[in-house]
Structure formats: structure tokens, C-alpha cells
Amino acid sequence: MKAVLTNALVMSAVFFMSVLASNGQSNKGYTPVPMSPDVQALAQQIIDVQFSDPEKGNKLYQTMMKKIKKNNDQLISVGDFFLNNKVYSLANFCARQVYQNDATYIPGLFFAGEVAYARRDYGTAGQKYEEILNIQPENTQAMQLNAFVYKNVNPHVAIDMYNKIREIQPDNYEVDKELADVYYNMNEFEDAAKYYAEYFKNVPKGKESEGAAENYVSSLHLNHDIEALSVNAKKFNELWPKSPVFKRMIFFSDVENYDVEAAEASSAYLHDASYVDTVYTYLDYEYAAQYASDMKGDMGLAVQYMEKAIEKDPTKIEGLSKLANYKRNNGQYGEAIDIFKDYIAKKDKEAAMADTFKLALFYLYGSQASSVSAENKAYYVKEGDRLFQLVEASQPTNYQPTYYRAVINTTDEFSEEVRALYDQVLVKLGDDYENESVRLRSDWYNVVYYINTSNDNPAILGKARKYVDDMLKVDSENENALNADKYLKAIIK
């Protein structure tokens, strides 16, 4: 089975950073009290004139502050009102006044953290939650908010904080989800999968997070845990049948498991009219191409899917290499060569001699095809041989470029130059008898060459003897070698 198709970027659910909750929700760490009517009226007037008449707005603000400057609860309520109306500067003034009144007032510190987060001042937000923890070391709400602040800017701090919460609240399954999210964002998919598994083991039925489920199966896929991927993708697909994520993961696992019948059924999502085209990703079509090629043997379909994959994401240049392979296997040699050349050009400085060698092989395949014209065959032989020579020069002890030079130049007519290439292959192989097919072909060309060019001259025929013996050493029952051995014994007395 082929290695897992990765794309390291796969189908992940996107994490959105958002301001925590709206007015009155307890998870902010503070609960605004009702504003007195006159203060509320002033606050609303400030909102109404803040842009049209800033000077009037400032006077109204000064009037209001005289009324509430020493009242921390009213300051928080007014500040929260400004915060919800996105007037962050005035909300911050209220937070700073509360802090000036009492630097240990827990609701004020929570409010200051909320304001700092809304202003994207994550360092200050984290500092305020840490101040709470200095006063109340086991305040899990402060821990959660602190971790939330840091999960996208300093994930290691968030991990430490979530682990502290786990020690205090071992049954808090939401913490497992948060930890999993952090590891997922860090591309540490093994740890992400571990904590998502804990979350789904403990979360009450009906309260499961679809986003967490999508990230969980993505983690399993990227961690190549195909057995767990298959089980969980099917389970989550029953809970959220409209999500394409679980359907694609079922298909991916079927392809990875080389389950032809199951893959045939699970591939149906690729043609589901209820999904818009934007639902599908590069990876959907890359797996579909592998399925078409390896499981259906339909190279034309594999080409179509791979072309769609590249349309989805042209930046994934490895897709060009795959498309070139599918085109070659579909007999589209000229197109395959052009695409692979484009692949090498896009790799630019990252292109290696291995890419040159692979391009040469494309020319070799084309030169051997019966569907290719004589003119094109001659061109493929010339270009392929040129490229194999480049590889040969850079890797003088490697038998492969020399061997393929011999193969691409092999015709119905015997050639001393080709025979010499096969002979070089044998020299480079030395005592290596593992590459049986290469050794036998190289030996056999030499045998046939000498037999067919000897005119029954025993001296020339004698040169074939060592190659026959070498073939019998590889395979004592090789029919060609046994027949040649019999012939040589009959001619050379």
C-alpha cells in the first residue's frame, strides 16, 4: 500500500479568536450590575456623539466619571457597556480607574483582562489573569482565560495552564478539548489526537463539538492512525451526516486500507450535488486519483482527478509530479514529459539529480511505447540518453543510469556501444547478485551479441562463456542460459 498522502494542510477546521461572550455571561469572570438610570443615559449620549462632537462627548464623559469614579461596580458596568459598543479606549479608562481604586479587586482584574484582549493587547490580558492567580492560585476561571489568551500567541504557556486546571478539575472534559486544540494548532497531531480521544470519551452525549470531531479525525489522518480514523470517521458521520469532513475521511481510510468495494461506495461524496465545489480540497482529488489509478486501474480517470486537485491548489507542485506519472501510465508521454519539466522548473533550486533521472525515465517509457511515432521515439532516445549521461557523470559508481542508457539504446540491431554499456553495468554491480533482472539482462545482451556476431568463430564465441556462467550463477535453471550453454559446448570443442 502506498504511503499516506499528506498534506500537511489538509482539511483542518479553522480556529477563530473571538472576544469572550457578551454582557452578563459569568465566564468572563465578572457580572455587570445594572447601571443607574442617569449614568446609563450619560453613557448612551457619549456613544451617540463620540464621532460627531468629540468635545461634547469628552465633557459628558467627565461628568459621568465624577459620579462613578469611586464605585468599582458601576465602573465595570459602564466599561462593559463601552466594550460591547467597541469603544475600547473608554472601556480601558474604566478598567484603569478600577485598578487604581483597588488593584486586588478580582472582578476588576477580570474586566481589565477582557478589555486588553479586545484591544489585542494579549500581554496585558495575560498579566491581569496572572495577577488574579497571585491572589487566588486555584482560580480556574482565571486559568482558563489566561490559557485562552495564550493558546494562539504562546501555546506552551497555555498548555501549562490547562494542565494545572486538569490537576484541579480532572473531570473537566472541556480542558481536554482545549489542550487538543492547542496541540492541533501546533501541528503536534499525536498529542492532539490523544486529548481529543479523552474529550470524546468523557463529554456527555449530545454535547459533543463538531469542530473538535473534525480536528480529531484530521489529527488521526495526519498521524496515519488509519484504524482509529476509520472507526471515528464513521461514528462522527452518523452524528453529523451533512459534514463533508467525515465522508472524506471514511474515503481516505478505505483507500489507505485498499478496500476496493468500500472505497467505491465512500467515493460517492465526490459527486454529491448537495455540496458546492468549494467544499472539495486538493486532498480529496489527490486521494481520488490514487483510488482511480491503484484500485480501479483507470488511468484516464486518475488524470482527471489529479488535474482537479491541481486546480484546487496549484501551489502544491508535487501534484505535477503525480499528474505526470498518471499521464505517462495513460500513454500520454509527451504531455507527461512537459508536465514533469514544469515540475522541475517550479522546484528551481530544490530540483535534484534524482529529478533529472526521473525525467530521463519518462523519455525511456516513451521510447518503448508502440503508440509513439518513429520520429518521436528517436527524439526520446536522444534526450533520455543525454539526461542519463548527466546522472551517470554525477554518480559514477551507480549502475542505474548506465543500465538505462543501455536499455534506451537497445534496438533490434546489435551494437558494440550498447554491449559495452551493459558490460559497464556488470562491472558496477560487482559481486552484487541481488539485482537479478538487471544482471540477467546485461549478461544476456552480451551473450546474444557475441553469438550473433561471431560467424561461428570459436574465439569470439568464447567471449560469451563468462556471461553464460554468470547467468547460471544467478539462476541455474534459466532457460536462455541453459540453451546458450548447450550451444557453446557444441560449437567450442
C-alpha positions in Angstrom: 0.0 0.0 0.0 1.3 3.4 -0.8 2.4 5.8 1.9 -0.2 8.1 3.3 -0.9 11.2 1.2 -0.1 14.1 3.4 -0.8 17.4 3.0 0.0 18.6 5.9 -2.7 21.2 5.4 -5.4 19.3 4.9 -9.0 19.7 5.9 -8.5 21.3 9.3 -11.3 23.2 11.0 -10.3 26.8 11.4 -9.9 28.3 14.8 -11.3 31.7 15.3 -10.1 34.0 18.1 -13.1 35.9 19.5 -13.8 38.2 22.4 -15.2 36.2 25.2 -19.0 36.2 25.5 -21.4 39.1 25.7 -22.7 41.2 28.6 -23.7 39.4 31.7 -22.1 36.0 31.0 -20.3 34.6 34.0 -17.5 33.0 32.0 -15.9 36.5 31.7 -15.1 36.4 35.5 -17.3 39.4 36.3 -21.0 40.1 36.1 -22.0 43.8 35.4 -24.6 45.2 37.8 -27.4 47.4 36.4 -26.2 51.0 35.7 -28.1 53.7 37.5 -30.5 55.5 35.1 -28.6 58.8 35.0 -25.3 57.0 34.4 -26.8 54.9 31.7 -28.2 58.0 29.9 -24.9 59.7 30.0 -23.1 56.6 28.7 -25.6 56.4 25.8 -25.1 60.1 25.0 -21.4 59.6 24.9 -21.8 56.8 22.4 -24.1 58.9 20.3 -21.9 61.9 20.0 -18.4 60.4 20.2 -17.7 60.9 16.4 -20.0 63.9 15.6 -19.0 66.0 18.5 -15.9 64.7 20.3 -15.6 67.8 22.6 -19.2 67.3 23.9 -18.5 63.6 24.3 -15.5 64.3 26.4 -17.5 66.7 28.7 -20.2 64.1 29.1 -17.6 61.5 30.0 -16.0 63.8 32.6 -19.5 64.4 34.1 -20.2 60.7 34.3 -16.8 59.8 35.8 -17.4 62.2 38.7 -20.5 60.2 39.6 -18.9 56.7 39.4 -15.1 57.3 39.9 -15.0 55.5 43.3 -17.7 52.9 42.5 -16.0 49.9 41.1 -19.2 48.0 40.3 -20.6 51.0 38.3 -17.2 51.5 36.6 -17.2 47.9 35.4 -20.8 48.1 34.2 -20.2 51.3 32.3 -16.9 49.9 30.9 -18.6 46.8 29.8 -21.2 48.9 28.0 -18.4 50.7 26.2 -16.7 47.4 25.5 -19.9 45.9 23.9 -20.2 49.0 21.7 -16.5 48.6 20.7 -15.4 51.9 22.2 -12.3 50.2 23.6 -10.5 53.4 24.7 -13.2 54.4 27.1 -13.6 50.8 28.3 -9.9 50.8 29.1 -10.2 54.1 31.0 -12.8 52.5 33.2 -10.6 49.4 33.7 -7.7 51.5 34.7 -9.8 53.5 37.2 -11.0 50.3 38.9 -7.4 49.2 39.1 -6.3 52.5 40.6 -9.1 52.2 43.2 -8.2 48.6 44.2 -5.5 46.6 42.4 -6.7 43.4 44.2 -10.4 43.7 43.1 -10.9 40.4 41.3 -13.9 41.4 39.1 -11.9 44.5 38.1 -8.9 42.4 37.1 -11.1 40.1 35.1 -12.6 43.1 33.4 -9.2 44.6 32.7 -8.2 41.3 31.1 -11.3 41.3 28.9 -10.6 44.8 27.7 -7.0 44.1 27.0 -7.9 41.1 25.0 -10.5 43.0 23.0 -7.8 45.6 22.2 -5.5 42.7 21.1 -3.1 43.6 23.9 -2.6 39.9 24.8 0.4 40.5 27.0 -1.6 42.8 29.3 -4.6 40.4 29.2 -2.4 37.6 30.4 -0.8 39.7 33.0 -4.2 40.6 34.6 -5.2 36.9 34.8 -1.8 36.2 36.3 -2.4 38.9 38.9 -5.7 37.1 39.8 -3.8 33.8 40.2 -1.2 35.5 42.5 -4.2 36.4 44.8 -6.2 33.2 44.2 -3.8 30.5 42.9 -6.6 28.0 42.2 -9.0 30.3 40.4 -9.7 28.1 37.4 -11.7 30.8 35.6 -8.6 32.9 35.5 -6.5 29.9 34.4 -9.0 29.2 31.6 -9.0 32.8 30.4 -5.2 33.0 30.7 -4.8 29.9 28.6 -7.3 31.2 26.1 -5.3 34.4 25.7 -2.1 32.5 25.1 -3.3 29.5 23.1 -2.7 31.3 19.8 0.3 33.5 20.8 2.3 31.4 23.3 0.8 27.9 23.2 3.3 26.4 25.7 2.1 28.8 28.4 -1.5 27.8 27.5 -0.6 24.1 27.8 0.9 24.6 31.3 -2.2 26.5 32.4 -4.6 23.8 31.0 -2.6 21.1 32.8 -2.9 23.0 36.0 -6.7 23.1 35.5 -6.7 19.3 34.8 -5.0 18.7 38.2 -7.7 20.7 40.0 -10.6 19.6 37.8 -9.7 16.1 36.5 -13.3 15.6 35.2 -13.3 18.8 33.2 -13.6 17.4 29.7 -13.6 20.8 28.1 -10.0 21.2 29.2 -9.0 18.1 27.2 -10.6 19.7 24.1 -8.7 23.0 24.7 -5.5 21.1 25.1 -6.2 19.2 21.9 -6.9 22.4 20.1 -3.6 23.9 21.2 -1.6 20.8 20.0 -3.6 20.8 16.8 -2.7 24.4 16.1 1.0 23.5 16.8 0.8 20.6 14.2 1.6 18.1 17.0 -1.1 15.7 15.9 -0.2 12.7 18.1 -0.8 14.8 21.2 -3.8 16.4 19.7 -5.4 13.0 18.9 -4.7 11.8 22.4 -6.6 14.7 24.1 -9.4 14.7 21.5 -9.8 11.0 22.4 -10.1 11.9 26.1 -12.6 14.6 25.3 -14.9 12.4 23.3 -14.6 9.6 25.9 -15.9 11.9 28.7 -18.1 14.5 27.0 -21.8 13.9 27.7 -23.8 12.6 24.8 -25.4 15.4 22.8 -22.8 17.9 23.9 -20.0 16.8 21.5 -18.3 19.5 19.4 -18.5 19.0 15.7 -15.4 21.2 15.2 -13.4 19.1 17.7 -14.6 15.9 15.9 -13.4 17.3 12.6 -10.0 18.2 14.1 -9.8 14.8 15.8 -10.2 12.8 12.5 -7.8 15.2 10.8 -5.2 14.5 13.5 -5.7 10.8 13.2 -5.2 11.0 9.4 -2.1 13.2 9.7 -0.8 10.8 12.4 -1.5 7.9 10.0 -3.6 6.1 12.5 -5.9 4.6 9.9 -7.7 2.1 12.1 -8.8 4.7 14.6 -9.5 7.1 11.7 -11.9 4.7 10.1 -13.8 3.9 13.3 -14.2 7.5 14.4 -15.0 9.0 11.0 -17.9 6.5 10.6 -19.1 7.3 14.2 -19.0 11.0 13.7 -20.6 10.8 10.2 -23.6 9.4 12.0 -23.8 12.4 14.3 -23.1 15.0 11.6 -24.2 13.4 8.3 -24.1 16.8 6.5 -20.4 17.4 7.2 -18.1 16.5 4.2 -15.1 16.1 6.6 -16.2 12.7 7.9 -17.2 11.4 4.5 -13.8 12.3 3.1 -12.0 10.7 6.0 -14.0 7.5 5.5 -12.9 7.5 1.9 -9.3 8.2 2.8 -9.2 5.3 5.2 -10.8 3.0 2.7 -8.1 3.9 0.1 -5.4 3.5 2.7 -6.8 0.1 3.7 -7.0 -0.8 0.0 -10.6 -1.8 0.4 -11.8 -1.6 -3.2 -15.5 -2.3 -2.5 -15.7 0.2 0.4 -13.8 2.9 -1.4 -16.2 2.6 -4.4 -19.1 3.3 -2.0 -17.4 6.0 0.1 -16.1 7.9 -3.0 -19.7 8.9 -3.7 -19.4 12.1 -1.7 -17.1 13.4 -4.5 -20.2 13.6 -6.7 -22.8 14.7 -4.1 -24.8 17.5 -5.7 -25.7 18.9 -2.2 -22.1 20.1 -1.8 -20.8 23.1 -3.6 -17.5 22.7 -5.4 -15.7 24.9 -2.8 -16.2 22.1 -0.2 -13.7 19.9 -2.0 -10.0 20.2 -1.4 -6.7 19.3 -3.2 -6.5 16.2 -0.9 -10.0 15.0 -1.9 -9.0 14.8 -5.5 -5.4 13.5 -4.8 -6.9 10.5 -3.0 -9.5 10.1 -5.7 -6.7 9.9 -8.3 -4.8 7.3 -6.2 -8.1 5.3 -5.9 -8.7 5.5 -9.7 -5.2 4.5 -10.5 -4.3 1.8 -7.9 -7.8 0.4 -7.2 -9.8 0.8 -10.4 -6.9 0.8 -12.9 -8.5 3.7 -14.7 -5.6 6.0 -15.7 -7.8 8.4 -17.6 -9.9 8.9 -14.5 -6.8 9.3 -12.4 -5.6 12.0 -14.7 -8.9 13.9 -14.4 -8.9 13.8 -10.6 -5.3 14.9 -10.4 -6.0 17.8 -12.7 -8.8 18.8 -10.4 -6.5 18.6 -7.4 -4.0 20.9 -9.1 -6.8 23.3 -10.0 -7.7 23.4 -6.3 -4.2 24.2 -5.2 -1.6 25.0 -7.9 1.0 25.7 -5.1 1.3 22.0 -4.4 3.9 21.3 -7.0 4.2 17.7 -6.0 0.9 17.3 -7.7 2.6 18.0 -11.0 4.9 15.0 -10.4 1.9 12.8 -9.7 0.0 14.1 -12.7 3.0 13.4 -14.9 3.1 9.8 -13.7 -0.6 9.3 -14.4 -0.3 10.8 -17.8 2.7 8.5 -18.6 0.7 5.4 -17.4 -2.1 6.6 -19.6 0.1 6.6 -22.6 0.3 10.4 -22.8 4.1 10.5 -22.9 4.6 13.9 -24.5 2.3 15.6 -22.0 3.8 13.7 -19.1 7.3 14.9 -20.1 6.1 18.6 -20.4 4.4 18.4 -17.0 7.4 16.9 -15.3 9.6 19.6 -16.9 7.3 22.2 -15.4 7.5 20.4 -12.0 11.3 20.6 -12.1 11.2 24.3 -13.2 8.9 25.1 -10.3 11.2 23.3 -7.8 14.0 25.5 -9.2 16.9 25.4 -6.7 15.3 22.4 -4.9 15.5 20.3 -8.0 17.9 17.4 -7.6 19.7 14.9 -9.8 17.0 12.4 -8.8 14.5 14.6 -10.7 16.8 14.6 -13.8 16.9 10.8 -13.5 13.1 10.6 -13.3 12.7 12.8 -16.3 15.0 10.6 -18.2 12.8 7.6 -17.3 9.8 9.4 -18.8 11.8 9.6 -22.1 12.6 5.9 -21.7 9.0 4.9 -21.3 8.0 7.0 -24.3 10.8 5.4 -26.4 9.5 1.9 -25.6 5.8 2.6 -26.5 4.4 1.2 -29.7 1.9 4.1 -30.0 4.8 6.6 -30.4 5.9 7.7 -33.8 9.3 6.8 -35.1 10.3 10.4 -35.1 9.3 10.9 -31.5 10.9 7.7 -30.5 14.2 8.9 -31.9 13.9 12.2 -30.0 13.0 10.4 -26.8 16.1 8.1 -27.1 18.4 11.1 -27.8 17.0 13.2 -24.9 16.8 10.3 -22.5 20.3 9.2 -23.2 21.6 12.7 -22.7 19.9 13.0 -19.3 21.1 9.6 -18.2 24.6 10.6 -19.1 24.2 13.7 -16.8 23.2 11.4 -13.9 26.0 9.0 -14.8 28.6 11.7 -14.6 27.4 12.8 -11.2 27.1 9.3 -9.8 29.9 7.3 -11.5 29.5 4.2 -9.2 25.7 4.0 -9.6 24.8 1.2 -12.1 21.3 2.5 -12.8 22.0 5.5 -15.2 24.4 3.3 -17.2 21.9 0.4 -17.3 19.1 2.7 -18.5 21.4 4.2 -21.1 21.9 0.7 -22.4 18.1 -0.1 -22.3 17.1 3.1 -24.1 19.6 2.5 -26.8 18.8 -1.2 -27.3 17.3 -1.8 -30.7 16.8 -4.9 -33.0 20.3 -4.4 -34.3 23.2 -5.3 -32.1 25.6 -2.5 -31.1 29.1 -2.7 -29.7 28.4 0.6 -27.9 25.3 -0.8 -26.2 27.1 -4.1 -25.3 29.9 -2.0 -23.7 27.3 -0.2 -21.6 25.8 -3.5 -20.4 29.3 -4.6 -19.6 29.9 -1.5 -17.5 26.7 -2.3 -15.6 28.1 -5.7 -14.7 31.4 -4.1 -13.6 29.5 -1.7 -11.4 27.4 -4.4 -9.9 30.5 -6.4 -9.0 29.5 -9.2 -6.6 26.0 -7.8 -6.1 23.7 -10.6 -7.1 20.6 -9.0 -5.6 19.6 -7.2 -8.7 18.8 -10.3 -10.7 16.8 -8.9 -13.5 19.4 -6.2 -14.2 22.3 -8.7 -14.1 20.5 -11.3 -16.3 19.6 -8.7 -18.9 23.1 -7.3 -19.0 24.6 -10.8 -19.3 22.1 -11.9 -21.9 22.8 -8.9 -24.2 26.5 -9.8 -24.2 25.8 -13.5 -24.8 23.5 -12.8 -27.8 25.8 -10.1 -29.2 28.8 -12.5 -29.3 26.8 -15.4 -30.6 25.2 -13.3 -33.4 28.4 -11.5 -34.4 30.8 -14.4 -34.2 30.2 -16.1 -37.6 30.9 -19.3 -35.6 34.4 -18.1 -34.7 35.3 -20.0 -31.6 37.5 -17.2 -30.3 34.6 -14.7 -30.4 32.1 -17.3 -29.1 34.4 -18.0 -26.2 33.8 -14.4 -25.0 30.2 -15.4 -24.4 31.2 -18.1 -22.0 31.7 -15.9 -18.9 28.3 -14.2 -19.3 26.5 -17.6 -19.6 28.3 -18.8 -16.5 27.3 -15.6 -14.7 23.6 -16.1 -15.7 23.7 -19.7 -14.4 25.2 -18.4 -11.1 22.1 -16.1 -10.8 19.7 -18.8 -11.9 20.9 -22.3 -12.5 17.6 -23.2 -14.3 17.5 -20.1 -16.6 16.3 -21.5 -19.9 18.2 -18.9 -22.0 21.4 -19.6 -20.2 21.0 -23.4 -20.5 20.3 -23.2 -24.2 23.3 -20.9 -24.8 25.5 -23.2 -22.7 24.4 -26.2 -24.8 25.1 -24.3 -28.0 28.6 -23.1 -26.9 29.6 -26.6 -25.8 28.5 -28.0 -29.2 30.4 -25.4 -31.2 33.5 -24.9 -29.0 35.3 -28.3 -28.7 
